[in-house]
Amino acid sequence: MATAKVFPTEDPGKVRQALLNLFPGAELVEGEFGMTASTTDLSHFMELVRRQRILDAMRATLLRGAEADRTTFYLNKQAAFVGKISMVEGNVPLGAVVVTIQDEDLTSLIDRVAPTTVDGEEVR
């Protein structure tokens, strides 16, 4: 699930597009303060992680946010709008996309999304 606040100065269509650029095919629900994208398909997100060559950074982010059967992390909304993944920490002026991934076997899910690497290559 990914959520993003829609601030009064923002175009809701652009926030919608940012979410869909990360998770195409997600079911979008608009609420009073923002949008939520729900999906079980992480394949496009995984492809972006590999294409941008950020496996190590994403793995560290997923592990840092892990708690029980879920992990939560934050992505730059403007980067998502142009189809890029950029992790953020702290206060972001226009807010962030808050991503929560839940799975009974979180360790295996993290290994699929961002596997361990050696010299930049996936370890299988």
C-alpha positions as CSV (number, residue, x, y, z in Angstrom):
1,M,0.0,0.0,0.0
2,A,1.3,3.5,-0.9
3,T,-0.3,6.7,0.4
4,A,0.4,10.3,-0.5
5,K,-1.2,13.5,0.9
6,V,-2.5,15.9,-1.7
7,F,-1.8,19.4,-0.6
8,P,-4.0,22.3,-1.8
9,T,-1.2,23.5,-4.1
10,E,-0.9,20.2,-5.8
11,D,-2.6,18.8,-8.8
12,P,-4.4,15.6,-7.7
13,G,-3.9,14.1,-11.1
14,K,-0.1,14.4,-10.7
15,V,-0.2,12.7,-7.3
16,R,-2.3,9.9,-8.8
17,Q,0.2,9.6,-11.7
18,A,3.1,9.5,-9.2
19,L,1.5,6.5,-7.4
20,L,0.7,4.7,-10.6
21,N,4.3,5.2,-11.9
22,L,5.5,3.2,-9.0
23,F,2.6,0.7,-8.9
24,P,0.8,0.5,-12.2
25,G,-2.5,-1.3,-12.0
26,A,-2.9,-0.5,-8.3
27,E,-6.4,0.2,-7.0
28,L,-6.5,3.9,-6.1
29,V,-8.8,5.3,-3.4
30,E,-9.1,9.1,-2.9
31,G,-9.7,10.3,0.6
32,E,-10.2,13.7,2.2
33,F,-6.5,14.3,2.6
34,G,-4.8,12.1,0.0
35,M,-4.7,9.0,-2.1
36,T,-4.0,5.4,-1.3
37,A,-2.8,2.8,-3.9
38,S,-3.2,-0.8,-3.0
39,T,-1.7,-3.7,-5.0
40,T,-0.1,-7.1,-4.5
41,D,2.0,-6.8,-7.7
42,L,5.4,-5.4,-6.9
43,S,6.9,-6.5,-10.3
44,H,7.2,-3.0,-11.8
45,F,8.6,-1.5,-8.5
46,M,11.2,-4.3,-8.5
47,E,12.1,-3.6,-12.1
48,L,12.6,0.1,-11.2
49,V,14.9,-0.8,-8.4
50,R,17.0,-2.9,-10.7
51,R,17.0,-0.5,-13.6
52,Q,18.1,2.3,-11.3
53,R,20.7,0.0,-9.8
54,I,19.7,0.8,-6.2
55,L,19.4,-2.7,-4.8
56,D,21.7,-2.1,-1.9
57,A,20.1,1.2,-0.9
58,M,16.6,-0.3,-1.2
59,R,17.5,-3.3,0.8
60,A,18.9,-1.2,3.6
61,T,15.7,1.0,3.5
62,L,13.5,-2.1,3.6
63,L,15.4,-3.6,6.5
64,R,15.5,-0.4,8.5
65,G,11.7,0.0,8.3
66,A,11.0,-3.7,9.0
67,E,8.8,-4.5,12.0
68,A,7.1,-7.9,12.4
69,D,5.4,-8.7,9.1
70,R,5.7,-5.2,7.5
71,T,8.1,-2.6,6.4
72,T,7.5,1.1,5.9
73,F,9.6,3.6,3.9
74,Y,9.2,7.0,2.3
75,L,9.7,8.0,-1.4
76,N,10.0,11.3,-3.0
77,K,6.7,12.2,-4.6
78,Q,8.3,14.4,-7.4
79,A,10.7,11.6,-8.4
80,A,7.8,9.1,-8.5
81,F,5.9,11.5,-10.8
82,V,8.7,11.0,-13.4
83,G,9.0,7.3,-12.8
84,K,12.0,7.2,-10.5
85,I,12.5,5.8,-7.0
86,S,14.2,8.2,-4.5
87,M,14.1,7.3,-0.9
88,V,13.7,10.2,1.6
89,E,14.0,10.7,5.3
90,G,12.8,13.5,7.5
91,N,10.4,16.3,6.5
92,V,9.8,16.7,2.8
93,P,8.2,20.1,1.7
94,L,5.4,18.5,-0.4
95,G,5.2,15.3,1.7
96,A,6.4,11.9,0.6
97,V,4.8,8.7,-0.7
98,V,4.5,6.4,2.3
99,V,4.9,2.8,1.3
100,T,4.0,-0.1,3.5
101,I,4.6,-3.6,2.4
102,Q,3.2,-6.4,4.4
103,D,3.9,-10.2,4.0
104,E,3.8,-13.2,6.4
105,D,7.4,-13.9,5.2
106,L,8.9,-10.5,5.2
107,T,12.5,-11.7,4.9
108,S,11.7,-13.6,1.7
109,L,9.8,-10.6,0.3
110,I,12.8,-8.3,1.0
111,D,15.1,-10.8,-0.7
112,R,12.8,-10.7,-3.8
113,V,12.5,-6.9,-4.0
114,A,16.1,-6.1,-3.2
115,P,18.3,-9.1,-3.0
116,T,21.8,-9.2,-1.5
117,T,24.5,-8.1,-3.9
118,V,28.2,-8.6,-4.3
119,D,30.1,-6.1,-6.4
120,G,26.7,-4.8,-7.6
121,E,25.4,-8.1,-8.9
122,E,22.6,-10.1,-7.3
123,V,23.6,-13.1,-5.2
124,R,21.4,-16.1,-6.1
